[in-house]
Amino acid sequence: MAATRASRHGGQIEIQVGTVIRRLRHRRQLSVRGLADKCGFSPSFISQVELGRASPSIASTERITSALGVTLGEFFRSAAPSLPAVVKVKQRPVMQSHWSRAKIEAVGSSREDSRLEPMMITLKARGTSASKPHAREVEQFAIVFRGVVALHLEDDVHVLKAGDSVSVPAGIRHYWANNSTKSVKLLIVSTR
């Protein structure tokens, strides 16, 4: 499955992270070392990701896509470019992050002219978006649909339950952690 950029799984499009990263890297005429230098990872890690032998966290995936000059939404669009304006649950492109213990789904069409990038994130028990807080260059809005999740926001921790929401301004360090034994589902909408 790692040899294809995306495959169908139960109707959903399963995004193969490493394959899409390699394709985008080649388009930008970057070597593995060049990409590693741009995003602050080792060339070995980038190579392992591209070969499907390592699964980056959500935050690490965002760092790599940013170094490639694309947002996470654009990353999804490059792997599944023909999403309709209305995206049915079975048509969502899905990306797995084994490190984060998460499933990330593109819930919008991510058209090139859209300023919003909505993602549904399911953090499994003990899942986390990163190992430490990181800042994004764009504003984000999030609402918890199911479960209880800890939002590490700068030096504070906020426990959010189903129905709770938060706006995270650009440049604020944060990450999500599911400290429970049940999965958490949250919608995160980023601006471009």
N, C-alpha and C positions, 0 to 999 in steps of 0.2 A: 504494500500500500504506500510505502514511502516514495516509490518511484513516480507516482502521479501527483499532480499539484492539488487535485481535489477529487474525491470519489463520493458516490451516493451511498448513504447509510440510512436505511429506513426512510427514504425520501429526502432526508437532509443532505446537504453537501458537506462532506467532511474535509476540512482544509488541512493539507499537509504542510505544516509550518516551514520545515526545512527546504522543501522543494520551491515554495513561493519565495523564500528569502534568497535562495541561490539564483532564481530567475531574475529577481529585482536587482541583485548584486551584479549579475552579468550585464543587465541593461544599462547600469550606471558605470560599467567598465571598472568595477572595483575588484581588487584581489581580496582573498579571505583576510589577509593581514591588513589591508586598507580599511575594510569594514570593521575589523576588530579595533583598530586604532580610533576610528570615528565614534564607536560606541563604548569604548573602554573595557572590552572583554578580550580574552586571549584568543589568538587565531585557532587554537585547539578547540575552544568552546564553540566558536562559530562553525568550524568544520563538523564537530559532533552534532550540532543542531541541524545543519544542512543534510547530514547523512541520516537523520532520524534517530540518532543514538543518545541525544540529550534533549530534554524538554525544558525550554526556558519558562520562567515564571511569567505572569502577566506583565509585570513591570519590566522585566528583561526583554520581552517581546516588543514592548513599546519603545525601549531604548534602541533596539535593533532597527525597527521600522522607522523611527525618527532619523537615525543615521543614514537610512536609505532614502530619506526625503519624503516619506509618506506617513500618514496617520494610520491608526489601527483600522479605521473604517475603509481607507483607501487600500490597505493590505487585503481586507476581505474582498473588496471590489475587484482587485487584480486577480484574485483566485476564482471569483464567481461573478464575472462582469455583467451577466444578463438578468439580474434580479428585477422583477416587476415592481411597480410602485406600491402595490399591495403585496406584502410578504406573508404568506400563510405559514403557520407553525412548522409544517413539514417541508417547507422550501428554504428555511433559514440555513445559511452557511454556518457551520459549527467548527470550532477549533478547540482542541483539548490541550490543557497545560497540566501534565502529570506532576510537575514540580509544585505548582500552585494548588493541585487537587481541584481543578476548576474546568468548567465547560463555558466557553464564550460563544454567544450566538449573535450574529448581526440581525437585528430586528427591523431595520429600515433598509430601503433600497440603496442608500449611500450614493445617490446620484452625484455627479461631479459638481453640480450647481447648489447642492444642499449645504447648509451651514451647520447641520446637526448630524451627529453620529451616535445613534442609539445602539447599545449593546446589552443583552441580557446575560448576566453572569451567575452561574450556579457554583457556589463554593461548597465542596463536599466537607464532611466532618474534618476538622483540623486544617482546612484549606486556608491559604493566605495569598494575597495578590503580590506580595513582595516580602523580603526578609527585613527590610527597614524602610522608613518613610522616604519617598521620592517626590519631587515636584514635577508637575506637568506644565507645559507652556500654555495650556488652554483651560478655560473654566469647565467644570463638570457639575451636573445635577444628578443625584442618585435617590432612588426610593426603594425601600426594602419591600419585597412582595411576600416572602416567606422566611420564617426563622428569625434568629437573633444574631447580629454581627457586630464586631467591634471595629470602629473606625478610629485608627490612630491618626490624629490630625495635629501636626506639629508635635508639641510635647504633651498633648492631652489625648485621652481615650474616651470615646463616646460610644455607648452601647445603644444600638438602634434595633428596633423591633419592626415587625410587619406593619406597614403604613407610615413609618417614620421616613423623613426625607432630609436631604442636606444639599446645600450648594457649596462647592469647593472652588474658591477663586484660583485663577492661574497663579502658579508660583508657590502655592502652599504645599508643604511636604505632607504626604499621607500614604496610608495603605490600609487594606481591609483584612480582617482576620476572623475566621469562623472558629471559635473556641469550643463549640458544642459538638455533640455527637450526631446531630442532624444537619442535613444540607440547608443552605441559605440561598435564596434567589433574590437578586437585586437588578434593577434596571439602572444603567449608567448612561447618561446622555452627555456627550462632549461637544463643545463647539469646535469649529475648524478655524 
